């Protein structure tokens, strides 16, 4: 009921008191706990670490290409983009990292990125570690069970460290237990598997996990150690499985484990064989293709020496039957690893066949052995670039690989003619040399009648119709 003249007045804001002043929240104060995740820097220019999730915040360090960093949360930054919080302090844009749930997955990507990079990165010791502008924050301590040792904190790095991480990282003793990962938990230790075929267990030393064995170089975050029923020690990893302690080398920092893991991955491809480090990335390319893995395995199985040395112009690789060694030309080893990989597949075909007991008793045997090697060479090139080879070859070596692939698919008789012209002396052929079409620059063909090549010590993965230079005497195929 409305009563006229009752003295009602308008409601005023001050009748409810004054508003309470509240400080505006910073982006980093609203944090989504994602648990520990591992980010890989995939950008060649690296990523800048900021003190807050804000592009205008102070820079506190940088992460370089292929570096792994542990993160434990994310927030919406001042720019409206998502930022990742680094577990040891600082923030980076989420789109600057490729993030994985496990350290093993992160290192797998690092290996692939480095293999496909330039020689200064793909060789062990590659890109340098982070260059912090301020001292590295100490790791949070958090509560720990009684009697549990803490991993060593990350030491403060100087302003201008060496451009590459240490090549001889020092392993740390494994603690008897480590608190589970989380935003306030200490950093775990990090391990690298030392030998291939390492089994994983659902419980320490019991109930093998339904997972494949780990290869040498696999990386794990170590969360706990326990003694199994067999009396041996086992480590629990970030994938909630257990591995034997004596199969893992443990480190305190991610840069150390990344570099050691990369080296161990490449060196573990051919255990016991002397393989030049410059060729190891190409061997990794051969090994990762299931259809060609037996060729990579043959190098370790038969202890084939793989060296880098000068070869005649145009020669990419050579195999010596007497001492079972492969030579890769130093002219190509710093180029595209795919070219070196197909040459390695060609020469490893000879090594595998020699190890299997192949005897070259006739001229036909010799030519057929070369034909099989060229087929493997072409098949691997097709795996890299498809059925027509590389669309725009960057140099003559790549054009030559395209031509070999074309001949295998379209003109096998021409390929056989080139084999006769190229390997006549090596195979002891005394007949007339056929006229063959030779690939010119860019892969175009011209016709010529090649002279017999000079006496060669080995098979080569070079243009079939081009005479090769001389190689040390005494390696004419004559049996394993």
C-alpha positions, -999 to +999 in steps of 0.1 A: +000+000+000+013+034-010+009+062+016+012+097+001+033+121+021+049+094+043+083+109+038+099+082+015+132+091+000+154+075-028+178+047-018+214+060-019+246+039-023+262+053+009+233+038+029+250+004+023+284+015+035+316+021+014+330-006-009+360-026+003+391-019-017+406-051-032+439-055-049+437-067-085+449-103-089+480-108-109+478-135-137+502-158-118+479-158-087+453-179-105+472-211-112+459-243-127+478-272-112+486-295-142+510-318-123+545-322-136+548-321-174+579-319-196+582-293-222+605-293-252+616-262-270+610-268-307+616-233-319+651-226-333+652-192-318+645-205-283+621-193-256+624-164-231+617-171-194+597-142-177+593-135-140+555-134-145+531-147-172+534-113-190+553-104-221+564-072-205+577-089-173+614-090-166+634-116-184+650-141-161+666-165-186+663-183-219+656-219-230+674-230-261+663-252-290+657-289-279+660-281-242+637-299-219+621-281-189+598-294-162+566-274-157+540-278-130+511-254-138+496-229-162+478-196-160+462-171-183+487-144-189+484-106-191+482-110-229+453-134-227+474-163-237+482-195-217+516-195-199+534-224-183+551-222-149+585-237-148+590-259-117+623-241-108+608-207-113+597-184-141+571-185-169+571-192-206+543-190-232+527-224-236+529-222-274+567-221-270+568-256-257+557-291-269+545-306-236+546-343-227+534-363-197+567-383-194+603-375-196+608-405-220+584-390-245+601-356-243+636-370-249+623-390-279+613-357-295+646-341-286+665-369-304+644-365-335+648-327-336+685-329-332+691-356-358+673-335-384+692-304-375+726-291-386+758-308-376+766-285-347+733-296-331+729-332-341+763-343-329+766-352-292+773-320-272+750-299-295+732-268-284+742-252-252+723-252-219+701-223-207+717-189-201+700-175-170+703-138-164+696-142-127+707-169-103+686-201-108+659-203-081+666-230-056+642-260-056+614-259-031+621-283-003+586-293+010+581-320+037+600-352+032+597-385+050+622-390+078+656-404+067+651-395+030+679-377+013+672-347-008+686-344-044+713-318-047+699-284-056+708-269-089+739-248-085+739-211-094+752-208-130+776-180-140+764-153-164+784-167-193+785-205-191+802-227-217+781-229-249+776-266-246+766-288-216+791-310-199+801-340-219+810-360-187+780-354-163+785-369-129+759-394-117+744-389-083+736-416-057+700-427-058+680-418-027+661-445-010+628-427-016+617-395-033+584-376-027+559-377-055+559-349-080+537-319-076+538-281-076+554-278-042+573-311-042+611-312-048+624-320-082+628-357-089+661-372-100+664-380-136+677-413-151+690-426-184+687-463-193+722-478-199+714-509-218+688-521-243+663-547-234+657-533-199+625-548-185+598-528-167+579-542-137+545-535-122+561-540-087+598-540-077+613-572-093+579-589-096+550-590-121+566-577-154+546-548-167+528-552-200+551-528-217+580-531-242+615-532-229+634-499-227+662-491-252+695-476-242+691-438-239+655-438-227+650-411-200+629-415-169+621-394-139+630-413-107+604-410-079+613-438-055+636-467-048+627-500-032+641-535-027+624-563-046+618-599-034+650-609-053+671-586-030+678-562-059+671-525-059+645-510-083+635-475-092+599-463-097+596-440-127+572-412-137+553-438-157+546-457-125+567-488-134+598-501-118+632-507-135+664-522-121+686-496-104+718-510-120+703-504-154+699-466-149+724-438-144+709-410-123+715-372-126+702-341-108+694-318-137+675-320-169+703-306-191+726-333-179+702-361-185+691-347-219+727-346-232+737-380-218+704-396-230+710-383-265+745-397-266+734-430-251+706-433-276+730-429-305+758-450-291+734-478-281+724-483-318+755-504-324+769-516-291+805-527-293+811-513-328+834-483-335+810-459-352+822-423-359+799-399-339+793-379-371+776-409-387+755-419-356+726-396-365+724-413-400+725-447-383+696-436-361+676-428-393+682-463-406+674-479-373+641-461-368+626-477-400+614-512-391+621-526-425+658-515-424+665-520-387+683-553-394+709-533-413+716-510-384+717-540-361+742-557-383+768-530-377+767-538-339+762-575-344+792-579-367+813-551-351+815-532-383+838-502-381+822-470-395+847-443-402+848-409-419+876-402-444+882-386-477+868-406-507+870-399-544+849-370-557+812-381-559+816-412-536+794-411-506+802-444-490+823-475-494+824-510-479+856-531-475+850-569-474+884-579-459+881-559-427+843-554-427+845-516-425+823-488-439+838-454-449+816-423-453+830-394-473+839-364-452+824-343-480+789-355-472+789-362-435+779-326-425+752-324-452+716-338-451+716-369-429+692-386-453+718-388-480+743-403-456+716-427-443+708-442-477+746-446-484+749-463-450+719-486-458+737-495-491+770-504-474+753-520-444+736-544-469+771-557-479+781-559-442+749-579-433+753-603-462+790-608-453+780-616-417+754-640-430+781-660-448+777-646-483+805-658-507+810-639-539+824-666-562+813-654-597+809-622-616+771-626-614+773-629-576+791-596-574+766-577-596+737-593-578+751-582-544+753-546-557+718-548-571+705-558-537+723-529-520+710-504-545+674-517-539+678-510-502+693-476-509+664-467-531+637-481-508+650-460-479+651-429-500+615-436-509+606-439-472+621-404-468+606-386-498+579-408-514+577-428-546+591-400-568+619-391-545+627-355-534+606-330-554+633-303-555+668-319-550+691-294-534+723-308-549+737-335-573+738-361-545+701-358-540+694-358-577+714-390-580+693-407-553+662-397-572+676-413-604+685-445-586+649-447-573+635-440-608+656-467-624+646-493-597+609-486-604+608-478-641+639-491-659+656-520-641+674-531-673+691-497-675+701-501-638+717-534-646+736-518-675+749-492-652+760-518-627+781-535-654+797-502-663+802-491-627+815-523-611+832-540-640+867-540-626+856-547-590+835-577-601+862-590-626+840-585-656+860-587-689+833-581-715+823-550-734+808-521-715+773-510-724+764-475-733+742-461-706+722-429-698+738-410-670+719-385-648+730-349-654+725-319-631+690-318-616+684-355-626+682-351-664+696-379-684+723-380-711+739-409-729+776-419-726+798-449-728+818-449-695+853-462-694+861-489-668+865-473-634+898-475-617+903-505-594+881-499-563+882-513-529+846-514-522+810-510-532+797-475-534+764-456-530+772-432-558+758-425-593+759-459-610+774-447-643+801-424-629+835-440-626+847-439-590+881-429-578+906-453-565+903-467-530+930-486-511+939-518-528+930-552-514+893-549-508+880-564-540+849-584-530+860-620-525+840-632-496+834-622-460 
